[in-house]
Amino acid sequence: LKAGGVAGVCVDLILFPLDTVKTRLQSPQGFRKAGGFRGIYAGVPSTAIGSFPNAAAFFITYENVKSMLYHGSTSYLTPAAHMVAASLGEVVACLIRVPSEVVKQRAQVSPSSSTLRILSHTLYHEGIPGLYRGYKSTVLREIPFSLVQFPLWESLKDLWSWKQGHVVDSWQSAVCGAFAGGFAAAVTTPLDVAKTRIMLAKAGSSNASGNVLAALGGIWRTQGLSGLFAGVVPRMAAISLGGFIFLGTYEKTRQLLL
């Protein structure tokens, strides 16, 4: 819990500006109208509050499910164990992540409004369901992301450990995390764009219903391939750096605590 929480806070706060740029590139009104480079830390209180419990919930689930699946499993089933553990971890973590993400993204494209004002506005007009708008699309983004990132991260660590004859150091785990995260970020960007559009959609609009396929279809018809991969560069940069900081910090903190 502590290792995951510390890792989550470090990566989210350090890389917040890149996340803001990515959100504004993906927003329906466009980068400049969403704020451009102004108020680059808009929405950071929401992230600061949600980051620790979100990351902690993920790693508690991931490590426990992984350890249960490891018992009696053969080596060729190990990647499947990582996939299942990471997917279940994301489902649990998204219960905490999505409300924080909704408020954060709305603040990022409305830098003149405070986080508290956006939270109260969402609750007043949409209630608790408004804070969970995009839960399904977030899970549908995070599960494929985790199916790529975590088996790749574990495999790269195992390969590096085998090559050098001992378990990887925390900085080596971080490098593996950067490669795994960047690759996973690139291939799941269209799902991230759909999730952003759903969270930012006005109440009552077609995207507000949360239909991921409909959101993807609308983006494809209006903006084509470039729309589906809007923000791919800052997303890859943020998640590559994030993978380095997040997974490296997690490994180092866990080593210190255990």
Secondary structure, 3 states (H helix, E strand, C coil): CHHHHHHHHHHHHHCHHHHHHHHHHHCCCCCCCCCCCCCCCCCHHHHHHHHHHHHHHHHHHHHHHHHHHHCCCCHHHHHHHHHHHHHHHHHHHHHHHHHHHHHHHHHHCCCCCCHHHHHHHHHHHHHHHHHCCCHHHHHHHHHHHHHHHHHHHHHHHHHHHHHHCCCCCHHHHHHHHHHHHHHHHHHCHHHHHHHHHHHHCCCCCCHHHCCHHHHHHHHHHHHHHHHHCCCHHHHHHHHHHHHHHHHHHHHHHHHHHC
